[in-house]
Amino acid sequence: MVEHRTATREEWLAERLELLQAEKELTRRSDELAQRRQALPWVRIDKSYRFETEAGDASLKDLFQGRSQLIVYHFMFGPDYEAGCPSCSMIADGFNGFVTHLAHHDVTLMAVSRAPLATLQAYKQRMGWSFPWASSPDGDFNFDFSVWFTEQQQRDGDIEYNYQREPVFAWRAGKAGGGEAPESQFAAMCGTDTATYQRDRPGMSTFVLEDGAVYHCYSTYSRGLDGLWGSYQWLDRAPLGRNESGGIWWRRHDEYGES
């Protein structure tokens, strides 16, 4: 057990009230950032993107499903993966409930991946998910929104992710608990090699449909997705926080009994 200070209730309350002011300031700052996101200019999309969905071949406009707003979660599931990224899977575990509420507020939440539709459907059934998931194995959608890169880009160090250029294989560099790098562990969990695993990336993009035209509004990547990762929001409020000194601890929700 990690040693920690103890105090009287009065001492705790004094520090808690001080922390409350900082939390309120963070909330106000978060509200301001949300307004800045919504104030970003829209970029009209004239390119024709095609997707495979349970309803058949679809355009980007079709993904709105009759609503005016679309949120796409770029789920890491490449065509060479045997299973979806475990981190994206933990994030997506929270989608089932949210998707219904969002749909009744004129927002469609849709996951998009490069894996074939049949593969996505089988994984979706395994995970017990009901949110819509489209496949985009061909075309430029994943490339244009910076969540898929070519092998040549990888070799040349020509990858720009999260709005900055990165050197070769630098994404999430480092060792987990002094052992295998996180990328290698995740790649193995997806049944592929590290280089292949890294060519797909996570992200979130939003779009709006107005007067028959689709506009791109916002995209975020990497740590910008933390707010969507429901488990971390709970851990950040738990007594020991994220407590990840031991490296990668999470699994797909149906795999914990195997470890």
Buried (B, 14 or more C-beta within 10 A) or exposed (E): EEEEEEEEEEEEEEEEEEEEEEEEEEEEEEEEEEEEEEEEEBEEBEEEBBBBBEEEEBEBBBBBBEBEBBBBBBBBBBBBBEBBBBBBBBBBBBBEEBBEEBBEEEBBBBBBBBBBBEBBBEBBEEBEBEBBBBBBBEBEBBBBBBBBBEEEBBEEEEBEBBEEEBEBBEBEEEEBEEEBBBBBBBBEBBEBEBBBBBBBBBBBBBBBBEEEEBBBBBBBBBEBBEEBBBEBEEBEEEEEEEEEEEBBEEBBEEEEEEE
